[in-house]
Amino acid sequence: MTGTTEPPAHLVRLIWVGWWVTLLTVSDLYLVPPLLPNFLSRFDIGVSLGGWIAACYQLGAAAVTLLAGPLADRLGCRWVLVGSLSLFGLGEALSAFGSSFEMFLVGRALVGSGSAASSLALTTYIGTHVPYSARGKVMGWIGTAYFTGVSFSPWMVTQIADRTSLGVLLSLFATLAAIGVVHCFVSLEADGPAGPDRSSTPEGGHFRASRATYKQVIRNQGFWGLAIFQMLFSVGVVGMILFFGDWLLAVHGLETRERGLIFALGGIPTLAGSPLGGWVGDRIGNKPMLIGLTFALAGLVCVMPHLTGSLVAVVALFAMVGFAAAARYSAFHALTTRLVEAPLLGHLVALRNFLTYLSTAIGQVLMGWMYASSEASGYIRMGWLTTILLVISLPFLWKWVSDEPPTSEPRA
């Protein structure tokens, strides 16, 4: 209708699908840290093996990251989204009903694969089906689901798990994934392969072109600077967050629901951290913003394990960590878009995500061993190691990453 300010119906359906997929996958990602002691108890395993629960998720995500883009090119984003949510649901079902720890790990790997592929397919679908003038609004609405999941899902999943069981909780995620599959198939417009008509593309041409594009990305020094910077952050900070719930139980004696509340209180500041970080980064520059936030995080994470007396101080410091991590989110992704020209950006993000998933998986296993090495000082050691990793990451950002937008001139 002429003159209306309401978005077209297909954009409303897309936003609703995006909200569903994002909230579901982010909520699953953040269910492990507050419930880690419950998973360890369910399978009667030591905390040193806890890192494998998150690591298998990350390895599953890494396994599909480099393939999801080319598959979307060949099959269409909607089919990849439907398939990835089906994989996600299958993984949740295996995690819920598997009787052994090994079967549970296979389920978590499938969940990670489905989550990573669905995220890439959703982003690509938006990029190819939404006009640029409306893309920011669509991404903005969908983005609220991400931070809603970060802020409130830990409290929600701990409430459900404590009142029922881990099996019921994971079965609920499998059911929501099945609904999401139907939702995507019904609500999204059918899309064919992206780019040129497949009939004019030789068999395997998409994948050969993709390999050539990846080679261009690999030769970009700025990519490696930002990738290493993010990998060191993920090994340290993500590993500490994974074992934060178990530390709350061991040091402060917090039970399941109480841990969920602490995670929720610490997550709420992320709702303000991301937009505020983007606003400040636009004014002072994204690279200076990241450097300042990295120094702040380096100080916070080495102090937090020493707060064994005051729970209020723990909540306050954890909220600061969440706020700083969310603020760096906007600056980090904005800086990523400046590294290469638009045709290479999708492959750059996929390769960066692959390396991040892989390093996070390794880091969580190593952090698990370090945490379990000493009941008295394991988390303190993790804090100091994370501080060192964050400081080491700064020269890669400062020396290798330019804060200037790319030009059409060849890079030196």
ZIQUIFEN-V352156 format. One record per pair of residues at least 24 apart in sequence whose ideal C-beta (glycine too) atoms are under 6 Angstrom apart, sorted by the first residue. I is the first residue (numbers start at 0). GAP is how many residues later the second one is. If there is no record, write none. Layout:
i: (I/I)
gap: (GAP/GAP)
This chain:
i: (12/14/14/16/16/16/17/17/18/18/19/19/20/20/21/21/21/22/22/23/24/25/25/26/26/27/29/29/30/32/32/32/32/33/33/33/33/33/33/34/35/35/36/36/37/41/42/46/46/47/47/47/49/50/50/50/50/53/53/54/54/54/55/55/55/56/56/57/57/57/58/59/59/59/60/60/60/61/61/61/62/63/63/63/64/64/64/64/65/65/67/67/68/68/69/69/69/71/71/72/72/72/73/73/75/75/75/76/76/76/76/77/77/79/80/80/80/81/81/81/83/83/83/84/84/84/84/85/86/86/87/87/87/88/88/88/91/91/91/92/94/95/95/95/127/146/146/149/149/150/150/150/151/153/153/153/154/154/154/157/157/157/161/161/212/213/215/216/216/216/216/220/221/221/221/222/222/224/224/224/224/225/226/226/227/228/228/228/229/230/230/231/231/233/233/233/234/234/234/235/235/237/238/238/238/239/239/239/241/242/246/250/251/264/265/265/265/266/268/268/268/269/269/272/272/272/273/273/273/276/276/276/277/280/284/285/285/285/286/288/289/289/292/292/292/293/293/295/296/296/297/297/297/300/300/300/301/301/301/304/304/304/337/339/340)
gap: (174/123/126/166/167/170/104/124/123/126/160/163/97/101/120/123/124/122/126/152/90/120/123/122/126/145/123/124/126/208/209/211/212/120/124/211/225/226/229/126/209/210/209/212/128/124/58/199/325/320/321/324/318/313/314/316/317/188/310/306/309/310/49/52/53/51/55/299/302/303/302/49/52/53/51/55/296/292/295/296/50/49/52/53/51/285/288/289/284/288/49/52/277/281/136/137/140/49/52/120/121/133/119/132/115/116/117/44/47/48/114/110/113/41/37/40/103/99/102/103/30/33/34/33/92/95/96/95/26/27/26/27/89/85/88/89/78/81/82/81/75/71/74/75/66/123/124/117/120/116/117/120/112/106/109/110/105/106/109/98/99/102/94/95/134/133/128/127/130/131/134/179/117/179/180/116/125/171/172/175/176/175/125/128/168/164/167/168/126/124/128/157/161/122/125/126/124/128/154/150/153/122/124/125/128/61/142/146/122/128/132/57/59/50/52/53/56/55/50/53/54/52/56/50/53/54/52/55/56/50/53/54/52/50/118/45/48/49/116/42/38/41/31/34/35/96/100/28/27/93/89/92/93/82/85/86/81/82/85/74/75/78/67/66/65)
